[in-house]
Amino acid sequence: MLSVQNLAVSFQTRRGEVEAVRGVSFELEKGEILGIVGESGSGKSVTSYALMRILDAGGTIKRGSAIYSGIDLRRASESDMRDIRGREISMIFQNPRSALNPIRKVGHQIEDVLRQHASATRGDARGKAIEALEAVRIKDAVTRYDAYPFELSGGMCQRIVCAIALACNPRILIADEPTTGLDITTQKAVMDLVRDLIRARGMSSILITHDLGLAAQYCDRIVVMKDGEIVEQGDPASLFSTPQHVYSRKLVDATPRAGETIRNLLPPEDRSPMLPYAIEDRPLLKVRNLRKTYEGKSGPVEAVKGISFDIKHGQSVGLVGESGCGKSTTSEILVRLLDPTDGEVIFEGEDIGAIPAKGFARNPRRADIQMVFQDATDSLNPRHTSRQTIAEPLKRLSLLRGNKLSVRIEELAVLVGLPLPLLDRFPHQLSGGQKARVGIARAIALEPKFLILDEPTAALDVSIQAVVLNLLVDLRAKLGMTYLFVSHDLHVLRLLCDHVIVMKDGEVVEQGPSANVMTAPQDPYTQALLDAAPAPPERRQDLLLAGVS
């Protein structure tokens, strides 16, 4: 279907030319799902953009070819590429909300593609758009046709993007991180849908992802990229059992699985003994009959429905559930960014839920309860350096000034493993892992007793995720903090948490020790979450014993 040979892509920057893709070669067979995996900056997305000829300004295909149906995509005219894009080769982009026009109805956006490629006329475009929505299993497609993107969930937006990509029955589908930010059951639904449609229509697909478990579950073959080059390729079973390249071993190593410890995610040379920590048999936080109701278009909507749980001193508790289950609302109430409608939030004997969220920033308890937000990029002020970001809570809630403030900022940078020269850089000058460290340093600056972590590793590569998770484990022991870890990644929760709370539709359906909930769930919903988690193939035992991976 597609033959890529010696493809090279360069970008002109202020510091000269940067070669982002260096002599990449691979072939895509009919009916095949090919996975391209690697860390951020490895060149996997740039490769796909080059195939579609949608490189950013300054990007140039320097050499090589990409042959599709006898056409070299590199040398095709722009008018030919306009015909090919969408009709022959289609793409699902990473962020569905960014890919959709926020001020146009989703049905009209599907019509745009159908009419652009002469797959529909003005008279039948609406009907075909509704058929496209039904093909991606959107319930009540006629109503959804008139919806705007902001009225839909993340999973629903992703299905809309799939509908647009598949509307003209392309022969090749490129999916660039199609499940980033989706909860685990929605992720499975989207990927099962894409796989089924590809099989039913006789298409081929390229799946670009940093989730090796996902690639192993859905791909027939996997290509591993690093620094713009392909370092290894093969079938998933072989890649996971006997990775040949040291970088592939590192990625396989960093993929969480059952039965491993948090230290096993790191390369052998970076593993160190786990620091001891203590869990006291007394609650730091008591939540009793917590409720939150919002006023919706058609009446009140109860997001949190009378939940109760305890978190002990020194405990790491996981809060898991699908999008819309109420876990983010719950965490925002606990960190006092949102007021409850009813119920109690008792922190060290004081009902902090009764303190208005609007004035909590000036309350002495503010220093005791902090939060690491989901998206490190969005939660950092783009106009502030790392130093200014870390200094902000110290300036507001401590008496440190001048040299003492500078010393404390550098102490925090060392504590989270952020090189001191990076303190004077802005967020756009940092990698994902470095931005995550800045966010963590800001959150722990005042040495809080209780730290809420909202999907802090969701958008990180597996190897960077491994480093950040191990950092969090060490900080918990060093600073004696208590964690509430909000996540949809059950493998991460299994490694990081002592206790797990499972939420569904605003209610707690199950809670208990992590080992019990993860191995012997009592509620069918918990079992469904576990079944939906992509499980990578197990590594060969002799490699584990040899310390190779």
C-alpha positions in Angstrom: 0.0 0.0 0.0 2.8 2.4 0.9 6.6 2.2 0.5 8.7 4.8 2.3 12.4 4.8 1.4 15.2 6.8 2.9 12.9 9.6 4.0 14.7 12.6 5.5 13.0 15.8 6.9 14.7 19.0 8.1 13.6 22.2 9.7 15.2 25.6 9.5 15.6 27.1 13.0 17.3 30.2 14.4 20.3 27.9 15.2 20.5 26.5 11.7 19.1 23.4 10.1 17.8 20.5 12.3 17.3 17.0 10.7 14.2 15.6 12.4 13.9 12.5 10.3 17.0 10.7 9.1 16.7 8.1 6.3 13.5 6.3 7.5 12.4 3.3 5.5 9.4 1.0 6.0 6.5 -0.5 4.0 2.8 -0.8 4.9 1.0 -3.9 3.6 -2.7 -4.0 2.7 -4.9 -4.7 5.8 -1.9 -4.1 8.1 -1.9 -2.0 11.2 1.7 -0.7 11.6 2.7 0.9 14.9 5.3 3.6 15.2 6.5 4.1 18.7 9.1 6.3 20.4 9.6 9.2 22.7 8.6 12.8 22.0 11.1 14.2 19.5 11.8 10.8 17.9 10.4 11.9 14.6 7.3 9.7 14.5 4.7 12.5 14.0 7.0 14.4 11.6 7.2 11.3 9.5 3.4 11.2 9.2 3.1 14.9 8.5 5.7 14.5 5.7 3.6 11.7 4.2 0.6 14.0 4.2 2.7 17.0 3.1 1.4 19.1 6.0 4.8 20.0 7.6 5.1 23.2 9.6 6.7 26.3 8.0 10.4 25.7 7.7 10.0 22.0 7.3 11.3 20.4 4.1 11.5 16.8 2.8 15.2 16.7 1.9 15.4 13.3 0.3 13.8 9.9 -0.1 10.4 8.8 -1.5 7.0 7.7 -0.3 5.2 5.7 -3.0 1.5 5.3 -2.8 -0.4 3.7 -5.8 2.5 4.6 -8.1 2.6 8.2 -6.9 5.6 9.6 -5.1 3.9 11.7 -2.4 7.0 13.8 -2.0 6.9 15.1 -5.6 3.1 15.2 -6.2 1.5 18.5 -7.0 -0.5 20.3 -4.3 -3.7 19.8 -6.3 -3.0 16.1 -6.4 -2.3 16.1 -2.6 -5.6 17.8 -1.9 -7.3 15.0 -3.7 -5.3 12.3 -1.9 -5.8 13.8 1.6 -9.0 12.6 3.1 -10.1 10.6 0.1 -7.1 8.2 -0.2 -5.0 8.8 2.9 -6.7 10.2 6.0 -5.5 11.3 9.4 -6.7 11.3 13.0 -4.9 14.0 15.0 -3.7 13.8 18.5 -6.0 16.4 20.2 -9.6 16.0 18.9 -10.7 19.3 20.4 -7.9 21.2 18.6 -8.7 19.3 15.4 -12.3 20.4 15.4 -13.6 23.9 14.6 -15.1 25.0 17.9 -17.7 27.3 16.3 -19.1 24.9 13.7 -21.5 22.1 14.2 -19.8 18.7 13.9 -22.2 17.5 11.2 -21.2 20.5 9.0 -17.5 19.6 9.5 -18.1 16.1 8.2 -20.0 17.6 5.2 -17.0 19.8 4.4 -14.9 16.7 3.8 -17.6 14.8 1.9 -18.2 17.7 -0.5 -14.5 18.6 -0.8 -13.8 15.1 -2.3 -17.1 14.9 -4.3 -18.4 12.1 -2.1 -21.6 14.1 -1.5 -23.7 16.8 -3.0 -25.4 19.7 -1.3 -28.6 17.6 -1.3 -27.3 14.3 0.2 -24.4 15.6 2.4 -26.5 15.7 5.6 -27.6 12.1 5.2 -24.1 10.9 4.5 -22.7 12.9 7.4 -25.3 11.2 9.7 -24.3 7.8 8.2 -20.6 8.6 9.0 -21.6 9.4 12.6 -23.5 6.1 12.9 -20.5 4.2 11.4 -18.4 5.3 14.4 -21.2 4.1 16.7 -22.4 7.5 17.9 -25.8 7.1 19.5 -28.6 9.4 18.4 -26.5 10.6 15.4 -29.3 12.9 14.2 -29.1 15.0 17.4 -25.3 14.8 17.5 -25.1 16.2 14.0 -26.2 19.6 15.3 -23.8 19.6 18.4 -20.8 21.8 18.8 -17.5 20.2 20.0 -17.6 21.9 23.4 -20.9 20.2 24.0 -19.3 16.7 23.7 -17.0 14.6 25.8 -13.4 13.9 24.9 -14.3 10.4 23.8 -17.2 11.7 21.7 -15.0 14.3 20.0 -12.5 11.6 19.2 -15.3 9.6 17.5 -16.2 12.7 15.5 -12.6 13.0 14.3 -12.7 9.4 13.4 -15.9 10.0 11.4 -14.3 12.8 9.5 -11.2 10.8 8.8 -13.2 7.8 7.6 -16.1 9.6 5.8 -14.6 9.2 2.3 -13.5 5.6 2.8 -9.8 6.2 2.6 -7.4 3.3 1.9 -4.9 4.4 4.5 -5.6 5.8 8.0 -2.9 7.5 10.0 -3.8 7.8 13.7 -1.5 10.1 15.6 -1.8 9.4 19.4 -5.6 8.9 18.9 -6.2 8.0 22.6 -4.1 10.6 24.5 -6.2 11.9 27.4 -9.0 9.4 27.0 -10.1 7.2 29.9 -9.3 3.5 29.7 -12.7 2.2 28.6 -13.2 5.0 26.0 -9.7 4.3 24.8 -10.6 0.7 24.2 -13.9 1.6 22.5 -12.1 4.0 20.1 -9.3 1.6 19.3 -11.7 -1.4 18.9 -13.8 0.8 16.6 -10.8 1.9 14.5 -9.5 -1.7 14.2 -12.9 -3.1 13.2 -13.5 -0.4 10.6 -10.0 -1.0 9.1 -10.7 -4.7 8.9 -14.2 -4.3 7.5 -13.2 -1.8 4.8 -9.9 -3.5 3.8 -7.9 -0.5 4.8 -4.3 -0.2 6.2 -3.3 2.0 9.1 -0.3 3.6 10.8 -0.8 4.0 14.6 1.6 6.5 16.1 1.8 6.2 19.9 4.1 6.3 23.0 1.9 3.6 24.7 3.7 0.3 24.0 0.9 -1.7 25.6 -1.6 -0.1 23.1 0.7 -0.8 20.2 1.2 -4.4 21.2 -2.5 -5.0 21.5 -3.6 -3.5 18.2 -0.7 -3.6 15.8 0.5 -6.4 13.5 4.0 -4.9 13.4 5.9 -2.2 15.4 8.6 0.2 14.3 10.7 1.8 17.0 12.1 5.3 16.3 14.7 7.3 18.2 16.3 10.6 17.2 14.7 10.5 13.8 15.8 7.0 12.9 14.3 3.5 13.0 16.3 1.5 15.4 14.2 -1.7 15.4 11.1 -3.2 13.9 9.2 -6.5 14.3 6.1 -8.2 15.5 4.9 -7.2 19.0 5.6 -10.6 20.7 9.2 -10.6 19.6 9.8 -6.9 20.4 8.6 -7.3 23.9 10.2 -10.7 24.6 13.6 -10.2 23.0 14.2 -6.5 22.2 17.4 -6.2 20.3 18.3 -2.5 20.5 19.2 -0.9 23.9 16.6 1.8 23.3 13.8 -0.7 22.7 14.8 -2.5 25.9 14.5 0.9 27.7 11.0 1.4 26.4 9.9 -2.1 27.2 11.4 -1.7 30.7 9.5 1.4 31.4 6.1 -0.1 30.4 4.2 -0.8 33.6 2.9 -4.4 34.1 1.5 -6.5 36.9 3.9 -8.1 39.3 6.6 -5.4 39.0 7.8 -2.7 41.4 8.1 1.0 40.6 12.0 0.7 40.5 11.8 -1.9 37.7 10.6 0.7 35.3 14.0 2.4 35.4 17.1 1.1 33.6 19.1 -1.2 35.9 21.9 1.4 36.4 19.4 4.0 37.7 17.6 1.7 40.2 18.2 2.4 43.9 16.8 0.9 47.1 13.2 2.1 47.9 13.1 4.6 50.7 11.0 3.5 53.7 7.7 5.3 54.5 5.2 5.0 57.2 1.4 4.9 57.1 -0.2 5.9 60.3 -3.4 4.3 61.5 -5.3 7.6 61.7 -7.1 9.6 59.0 -5.6 12.8 57.7 -8.7 13.4 55.6 -12.3 12.2 56.1 -14.9 12.7 53.4 -18.5 12.2 54.4 -21.6 12.2 52.2 -20.0 14.6 49.7 -22.3 15.9 47.0 -21.9 18.4 44.1 -24.8 19.5 41.9 -24.5 21.8 38.9 -27.3 23.6 37.1 -27.6 22.2 33.6 -29.7 23.3 30.6 -32.4 20.7 31.5 -32.2 21.0 35.2 -29.8 20.0 38.1 -27.0 17.6 37.3 -25.5 15.7 40.3 -21.8 15.2 39.5 -20.9 13.7 43.0 -23.6 11.7 44.8 -22.9 11.4 48.5 -19.5 9.7 48.5 -17.5 8.8 51.7 -14.0 7.6 52.3 -10.9 8.1 54.5 -7.3 8.8 53.7 -4.7 7.9 56.3 -1.5 9.9 57.1 1.3 8.7 54.7 -1.1 6.8 52.5 -1.1 6.9 48.7 -4.6 6.5 47.5 -5.7 6.0 43.8 -8.9 7.5 42.5 -10.0 5.9 39.3 -13.0 5.9 36.9 -14.1 6.9 33.4 -14.4 10.5 32.2 -17.4 12.1 33.8 -17.5 9.8 36.8 -16.8 12.7 39.2 -13.2 12.1 40.2 -11.9 15.5 39.0 -14.9 17.3 40.6 -14.1 15.4 43.9 -10.4 16.3 43.7 -11.2 20.0 43.0 -13.4 20.1 46.1 -10.7 18.4 48.3 -8.1 20.9 47.2 -10.7 23.7 47.8 -11.0 25.0 44.3 -14.6 24.1 44.3 -17.4 24.3 46.9 -19.4 21.2 47.7 -23.2 21.3 47.6 -23.4 19.1 50.7 -21.3 16.9 52.9 -18.1 17.3 54.9 -14.4 17.4 54.1 -12.6 17.0 57.4 -8.9 17.7 57.3 -7.1 17.0 60.6 -10.4 17.4 62.5 -11.4 20.6 60.7 -14.3 20.8 58.2 -12.5 22.7 55.4 -15.4 22.0 53.1 -17.3 24.7 55.0 -14.6 27.3 54.2 -15.6 29.0 50.9 -13.2 28.1 48.0 -13.0 31.8 47.0 -11.3 32.7 50.2 -9.3 29.5 50.8 -6.2 30.9 49.1 -5.6 33.1 52.2 -6.4 30.4 54.7 -3.5 28.9 56.7 -4.6 25.4 55.5 -3.7 26.4 51.9 -0.1 25.5 52.5 -1.1 22.0 53.7 -3.1 21.0 50.6 -1.6 21.3 47.1 -2.2 19.9 43.6 -0.1 18.8 40.6 -2.3 19.4 37.6 -2.9 17.1 34.6 -1.3 19.0 31.8 2.1 20.4 32.8 2.1 22.7 29.8 -1.3 24.3 30.3 -0.8 24.7 34.1 2.4 26.7 33.7 2.4 30.4 33.0 4.1 30.7 29.6 5.5 34.1 30.6 7.1 32.9 33.8 10.5 31.1 34.0 10.7 27.9 36.1 12.3 30.0 38.9 9.3 32.4 38.9 6.8 29.5 38.8 8.4 27.7 41.8 8.7 31.0 43.7 5.0 32.0 43.4 3.6 29.9 46.3 6.6 30.8 48.5 6.1 34.5 47.9 2.3 34.2 48.7 2.4 31.9 51.7 5.9 32.1 53.3 8.1 34.7 54.7 11.1 33.9 52.5 12.5 36.7 50.5 15.8 37.6 48.8 18.7 35.2 49.1 16.7 32.8 51.3 14.0 32.5 48.6 16.6 31.8 46.0 18.2 29.1 48.1 14.9 27.5 48.7 14.0 27.5 45.0 17.3 25.8 44.2 16.8 23.3 47.0 13.4 22.3 45.4 15.0 22.1 41.9 17.6 19.6 43.3 14.9 17.7 45.1 12.8 17.1 42.0 15.9 16.5 39.8 15.6 19.7 37.7 19.0 21.0 36.6 19.7 24.4 38.0 20.4 26.0 34.6 16.8 25.2 33.6 15.4 27.5 36.3 15.8 30.5 34.0 14.0 28.9 31.1 10.4 29.4 30.0 8.0 26.4 29.6 8.4 26.3 25.8 12.1 25.7 26.3 11.5 22.6 28.5 10.7 19.0 27.7 7.5 17.3 29.0 9.4 15.7 31.8 11.1 18.9 32.8 7.8 20.8 32.9 6.3 18.0 35.0 9.2 18.5 37.5 8.6 22.3 37.6 4.9 21.6 38.4 5.8 19.1 41.2 8.4 21.5 42.6 5.8 24.3 42.8 3.3 21.9 44.5 5.7 20.8 47.2 7.4 24.2 47.8 5.5 24.6 51.0 5.9 21.0 52.1 2.2 20.2 52.1 0.8 17.3 54.1 -1.6 16.3 51.4 -0.8 16.3 47.6 -3.4 15.7 44.9 -2.0 14.5 41.6 -4.4 14.8 38.7 -3.1 12.5 35.8 0.4 14.0 36.2 2.0 11.5 33.7 -0.9 11.1 31.2 0.9 12.9 28.3 4.4 11.7 29.1 6.5 9.1 27.3 6.8 5.8 29.2 10.5 6.3 30.0 9.9 9.9 31.3 6.8 8.6 33.2 8.9 6.0 34.9 11.3 8.7 36.2 8.5 11.0 37.4 6.7 8.1 39.2 9.9 7.1 40.9 10.5 10.7 41.9 7.0 10.9 43.4 7.6 7.7 45.4 10.9 9.1 46.8 9.3 12.5 47.7 6.5 10.8 49.5 9.1 9.1 51.7 11.4 12.1 52.2 8.7 14.6 53.0 6.2 12.3 54.6 3.4 13.4 52.3 0.0 11.8 51.7 -1.1 11.4 48.1 -4.4 11.2 46.2 -3.5 10.0 42.7 -6.2 10.6 40.2 -5.7 8.5 37.1 -7.3 6.2 34.5 -4.1 4.1 34.2 -4.6 1.1 36.3 -1.1 -0.2 35.8 0.3 3.1 37.3 -2.2 2.9 40.2 -1.1 -0.6 41.0 2.5 0.5 41.3 2.0 3.7 43.1 -1.0 3.3 45.5 -1.7 1.4 48.7 -5.4 1.9 48.5 -7.8 2.4 45.5 -11.2 4.1 45.2 -13.3 3.3 42.1 -15.9 5.8 41.0 -18.8 5.5 38.5 -21.5 8.0 37.7 -20.6 10.1 40.8 -20.6 7.3 43.2 -18.0 5.1 44.9 -18.6 1.5 43.7 -15.6 -0.1 45.2 -12.6 0.7 47.5 -10.0 -1.2 49.3 -6.3 -2.2 49.4 -4.8 -1.9 45.9 -3.7 -5.5 45.8 -7.3 -6.7 46.5 -9.1 -4.4 44.1 -6.6 -5.0 41.3 -6.5 -8.8 41.6 -10.0 -9.7 42.9 -12.4 -6.9 42.1 -15.9 -7.2 43.6 -17.8 -4.9 41.4 -18.4 -5.7 37.7 -17.5 -2.1 36.7 -14.0 -2.5 38.3 -13.6 -5.7 36.4 -14.6 -3.9 33.2 -11.9 -1.3 33.8 -9.3 -4.0 34.4 -10.4 -5.8 31.2 -10.1 -2.6 29.2 -6.5 -1.9 30.2 -4.1 -2.8 27.3 -1.7 -5.5 28.5 1.7 -5.7 26.8 3.2 -9.2 26.2 5.2 -10.5 29.0 9.0 -10.3 28.8 11.1 -13.4 28.8 12.1 -14.6 32.2 15.7 -15.2 31.3 16.0 -11.5 30.3 14.6 -10.4 33.6 17.0 -12.6 35.5 19.9 -11.3 33.5 18.9 -7.7 34.3 18.6 -6.9 30.7 15.1 -5.5 31.0 
